[in-house]
Amino acid sequence: MVLSKTASETDVSVHSTFASRYVRTSLPRFKMAEESIPKEAAYQIIHDELMLDGNPRLNLASFVTTWMEPECDKLIMAAINKNYVDMDEYPVTTELQNRCVNMIAHLFNAPLEESETAVGVGTVGSSEAIMLAGLAFKRRWQNRRKLEGKPYDNPNIVTGANVQVCWEKFARYFEVELKEVKLRDGYYVMDPEKAVEMVDENTICVAAILGSTLNGEFEDVKLLNDLLVEKNKETGWDTPIHVDAASGGFIAPFLYPELEWDFRLPLVKSINVSGHKYGLVYAGIGWVIWRSKEDLPEELIFHINYLGADQPTFTLNFSKGSSQVIAQYYQLIRLGYEGYKMVMENCNDNMAVLKEGLEKTGRFEIISKDIGVPLVAFTLKDHTHFNEFQISDMLRRYGWIVPAYTMPPDAQHVTVLRVVIREDFSRTLAERLVIDVTKVVHELDLLPARVISTNTIMVTGEAGEENDEKVLFAKKSEIETQREITKAWKKFVMDRKKMNGVC
Ligand SMILES: *Cc1c(COP(=O)(O)O)cnc(C)c1O
């Protein structure tokens, strides 16, 4: 039997996958192709190109969840075609989001009466949550200034220079000045005293970070609250606090329940947390909780009814998936307080293993704290032969993604390597990483020697001959080469902007 040409060509199952014409020809990259291709071919082509992405589980740069239980994966896939915004059509999904808001509000000690429901909303992540919280502060401040008959066109926020980039986005997109408290050598979070000094009548809020992105350290929200209470009393202002608990909001309640950083402090009016960080859900979910209804100006809430009943909404986007909300609810009921506590304790134990291993090499200074987000931030003690960027680069060859970055002003001369410990970063991996870092350091110890000898040979053209002049030249070249490498790396990082791959 002779197959017609079209039949044999379109049916990829007839040919070897990789010999079929769809996989053999190159696809236009920036223009849509004229013709369709079979689904098997499309799958294979995309699947294979994606193999070149890093392995998310070995991406130690990110706080964002890379593993969930298969049962939850099933729930996620089952809800993948559900638009969250159709609340009237999917009332149960809406109900689950409301339960999450209430559970998280209680976790943050919101002052709620027995039957009172919490005020908050699920978002795409902490960035959207922070935009919403920021807008609420801006509007409240403007309303108050209008009432007092004072100008309201020059709002500002006080933060540390260690803020995550989303605060800079908020400031630029919504025209609020960001007043940053500078860091200093050995002190990499916002100094509460300096922050309160910076507060003026135009300050819409002071943003404290629970779990600095740079070294995981918790800022002293209690001290900030107490100092600000004093200042408000003196000045008659009403400056509130927002806590950016993107990473620490699911750590502190379980590991340090006594630590007062949340709604127990009277000036804390709103808190955001990333469900997709230590909330243990895949990327795409965050939460913002307000202390009370009064802290969320009514005029920011939209009431829509064209999809069914009246729905109050306060989000930046309209449509979005439902899976992440459902996955968050899964984690909250599946793990409970006990489960979250165990996961966080395990992260802390693995952090200790890594920290001790790195300290044992004698080459690093650890700049993360024992109390904070479970991560290890470290820096080289000696920079004469190589730097942190080279370590980061060499670790990639072993499959590890460990970012290196420079600190914000005034500590920009400090370069840091950071390993985030997530739920799925097991003890075996922690031990393995210590071994690989040690190997990389030894390799780098040997590297300059190789660089010098090639340079010497290249310039003199007389390999193997030894004299004082050449040794001198070699030394000079070693230092220069090192300087060049450092310079090139710094430029590379600066070009990629300050928060490269750190989230
Ligand atoms: C990750 C992070 C953010 C941004 O959160 P997304 O959920 O990624 O949008 C903001 N602030 C801090 C402190 C963070 O760690």
The ligand as a Tripos MOL2 file, in Angstrom:
@<TRIPOS>MOLECULE
LIG
   15    15     1     0     0
SMALL
NO_CHARGES

@<TRIPOS>ATOM
      1 C1         10.1420   38.3920   47.2900 C.3       1 LIG1
      2 C2          9.9600   39.6710   47.9640 C.ar      1 LIG1
      3 C3          9.1080   40.6480   47.4350 C.ar      1 LIG1
      4 C4          8.3900   40.4580   46.1190 C.3       1 LIG1
      5 O1          7.5130   39.4310   46.2450 O.3       1 LIG1
      6 P1          6.8530   38.6340   45.0180 P.3       1 LIG1
      7 O2          5.9540   37.7050   45.7410 O.co2     1 LIG1
      8 O3          7.9630   37.9530   44.3060 O.co2     1 LIG1
      9 O4          6.1400   39.6240   44.1710 O.co2     1 LIG1
     10 C5          8.9390   41.8110   48.1460 C.ar      1 LIG1
     11 N1          9.5870   42.0160   49.3080 N.ar      1 LIG1
     12 C6         10.4180   41.1050   49.8480 C.ar      1 LIG1
     13 C7         11.0770   41.3870   51.1600 C.3       1 LIG1
     14 C8         10.6360   39.8990   49.1870 C.ar      1 LIG1
     15 O5         11.4650   38.9900   49.7210 O.3       1 LIG1
@<TRIPOS>BOND
     1     1     2 1
     2     2     3 ar
     3     2    14 ar
     4     3     4 1
     5     3    10 ar
     6     4     5 1
     7     5     6 1
     8     6     7 2
     9     6     8 1
    10     6     9 1
    11    10    11 ar
    12    11    12 ar
    13    12    13 1
    14    12    14 ar
    15    14    15 1
@<TRIPOS>SUBSTRUCTURE
     1 LIG1         1 GROUP 0 **** ****
